[in-house]
Amino acid sequence: MVADSRSVVRKVLIITLLLNLFVMGLKAVVGTWTGSLSLLADALHSVTDRA
């Protein structure tokens, strides 16, 4: 039972990481495209949040 919950937790964490990477990339692309320094700063902040 413990192994089953670890597997589920690992899967959720991987999905969350991938979604956060996608959002970070999207912020960086849109920030670059529009010239928005706040979006670029938020994308950079997202990088530090993952650590």
Protein Blocks (a to p, Z undefined) as FASTA:
>chain_A
ZZmmmmmmmmmmmmmmmmmmmmmmmmmmmmmmnopaklmmmmmmmmmmmZZ
